Amino acid sequence: MDISVVIPLYNEAESLPELTAWIQRVMRDNGFSYEIIFVNDGSTDSSWETITRLQASDPAIHGICFARNYGKSPALNTGFRRVQGDVVITMDADLQDSPDEIPELYRMITEDGYDLVSGWKKKRYDPLSKTIPTKLFNATARRVSGIKNLHDFNCGLKAYRNKVVKHIEVYGDMHRYIPYLAKNAGFTRIGEKVVQHRARKYGKTKFGLDRFVNGYLDLGTLWFQSRFGIKPMHIFGLLGSLMFFLGFLATIVILILKVIAMCSDSYDFYVTNSVYFYLGLTAIVTGTQFFMAGFIGELITRNSAERNSYQIAEEF
């Protein structure tokens, strides 16, 4: 199979027939063998009924229906587990991504040798309240990830070599950082293509400003995992050792002061009255906690294996 198209969606019933017809036309005109995987993320409208109706007329359409709303990352990850195409295309269901971009994205993967190609919506139709935070977010992501050539990490329109999506795990809200996840998995040939951004035709956006706050928190988590996820003792052990060293120095200072006081026949010096006593005590306790955190982290280098287990109500 040439192409698998994975489309996560939430309450997009109105746009699905038009989007499906558009994708089918592009595939037919270019002679691609394909499948379309709709992942219905607990929609409360008639999205699932629409997908079922579309599938009845095209066996290349597959549907996955979550029992409730889990989020875009779980929807993508579930779709990735089921794709069969040599090239995997992801796009949003709101018609803001153009299926006409698919042939060139496919060519960049198969001929230019990229592992992942991310879309860049250079000209956007979003308000300034969204575009300015997006620019700041992408600048930070470029800096932290080291992927300097991407301008739009969160663009829903992307193309992947099949083995890329089979070797990454998209959980939480990590769909924003799939290029970073791919890089950490060893897929470093990451490219970018300027793509068309279309104005939303139906409904309204499902994302609020809180995604920017959550995005920065997720970026910090991903950076920490990429640096210390396999060897957490490297960071916690270092911090613990530094705190132990500070506690040791404070203990030495206390002993020196006590010896000086005793040699001068002064018995007015009390250890518990010295700031170094509390500094040493705090440093030793904190150092122990850091060291134990690193030790436990070494034993648990990954979260529960069930973190990407979602209840699927129906599938075809």
Secondary structure, 3 states (H helix, E strand, C coil): CCEEEEEEECCCCCCHHHHHHHHHHHHHHHCCCEEEEEEECCCCCCHHHHHHHHHHHCCCEEEEEECCCCCHHHHHHHHHHHCCCCEEEECCCCCCECHHHHHHHHHHHHCCCCCEEEEECCCCCCCHHHHHHHHHHHHHHHHHHCCCCCCCCCCCCEEEEHHHHHCCCCCCCHHHHHHHHHHHCCCCCEEEEECCECCCCCCCCCCCCHHHHHHHHHHHHHHHHHHHCCCCHHHHHHHHHHHHHHHHHHHHHHHHHHHHHHHCCCCCCCHHHCHHHHHHHHHHHHHHHHHHHHHHHHHCCCCCCCCCCCCEEEEC
